[in-house]
Structures are given as C-alpha cells and as structure tokens.
C-alpha cells in the first residue's frame, strides 16, 4: 500500500511538471518550459521509469519551437528523437510535418 502511495505521489508530481510546461509553451515562454523540464529531469532521471513523460514532452516542445521558427529539419529531428520514447506519437507528428510540405 505504501508503494502505491509513493507511485501516485510521483505521478502527481510529474503531471504537475507537464501541466506547468505546457502552460508555458502555450504562452510562448519556451525558456520557462525548458527550465521546468530541467527540474523534472533532475527529479526523475533517465533511469526512472517515469522519465519517458518529460522526455516526450521535451521533444514535443522542441518540435513546436522548430515549427514556429520555420525550421522543418529541426522539427523532423525532434520527431525522430520522440520515436525512441513513443512511436505512435512520433508517427502522428511526422504525418503533421508531411502535411505541411
């Protein structure tokens, strides 16, 4: 039971990081979003099983920034990086790029 409580606390913290990050991105505060992700990466290192959440979020932000700046090759690289974390989501964003071309 104690392990379940710890897991729920960790997931709640990760969700709070993700929500704060997305709010910053929506407001165009990309530096703030990357600062939040840096904090998440320190709290949940890549060896942690919840790290895939912040890693995917980081690549999505890199993708968004690249699109806003008109840098499709950087956006494509972000999608390729995202594929290592979530294949289905990477396929979705790759299709999005192809529609832009």
C-alpha positions in Angstrom: 0.0 0.0 0.0 2.9 2.4 0.8 4.5 1.7 -2.5 1.2 2.6 -4.3 1.1 5.9 -2.4 4.6 6.7 -3.4 3.9 5.9 -7.0 0.8 8.1 -7.0 2.7 10.9 -5.5 5.4 10.6 -8.2 2.9 10.6 -10.9 1.1 13.6 -9.5 4.4 15.5 -9.4 5.2 14.5 -12.9 1.7 15.6 -14.1 2.2 19.0 -12.4 5.6 19.4 -14.2 3.9 18.6 -17.5 1.0 20.9 -16.9 3.3 23.8 -16.0 5.5 23.1 -19.0 2.5 23.1 -21.4 1.1 26.3 -19.9 4.5 27.9 -20.5 4.6 26.7 -24.1 1.1 28.0 -24.8 2.1 31.4 -23.6 5.3 31.3 -25.7 7.6 31.0 -22.7 9.9 28.4 -24.2 12.8 29.1 -21.8 10.5 28.7 -18.8 9.2 25.4 -20.3 12.8 24.1 -20.7 13.6 25.2 -17.1 10.6 23.2 -15.8 11.8 20.2 -17.9 15.3 20.5 -16.5 13.8 20.4 -13.0 11.8 17.3 -13.9 14.9 15.6 -15.4 16.8 16.2 -12.2 14.0 14.8 -10.1 13.2 11.9 -12.4 16.5 10.8 -14.1 16.5 8.7 -17.2 16.8 5.6 -15.2 13.4 6.3 -13.6 10.5 4.7 -15.4 8.5 7.9 -15.3 11.3 9.7 -17.2 9.6 9.0 -20.6 7.0 11.6 -19.8 9.3 14.5 -19.5 11.5 13.2 -22.4 8.5 13.1 -24.7 7.3 16.5 -23.5 10.8 17.9 -24.2 10.8 16.6 -27.8 7.3 17.9 -28.3 8.4 21.4 -27.2 11.4 21.2 -29.5 9.1 20.3 -32.3 6.8 23.2 -31.6 9.6 25.7 -31.3 11.1 24.5 -34.6 7.8 24.8 -36.4 7.2 28.3 -35.1 10.6 29.3 -36.3 10.1 27.6 -39.7 12.9 25.0 -39.2 11.4 21.8 -40.5 14.6 19.8 -40.4 14.9 20.5 -36.6 11.2 19.6 -36.2 11.9 16.3 -38.0 14.9 15.6 -35.8 12.6 16.2 -32.7 10.1 13.7 -34.1 12.9 11.1 -34.6 14.0 11.7 -31.0 10.4 11.3 -29.9 10.2 7.9 -31.6 12.6 6.5 -29.1 10.1 7.4 -26.3 6.7 7.0 -28.0 6.5 5.5 -31.5 2.7 6.2 -32.0 3.1 9.9 -31.1 6.1 10.3 -33.3 4.2 8.9 -36.2 1.4 11.4 -35.6 3.9 14.4 -35.6 5.7 13.0 -38.7 2.4 13.0 -40.5 1.8 16.5 -39.4 5.1 17.6 -40.9 4.3 15.8 -44.2 1.0 17.7 -44.4 2.9 21.0 -44.1 5.1 20.1 -47.0 
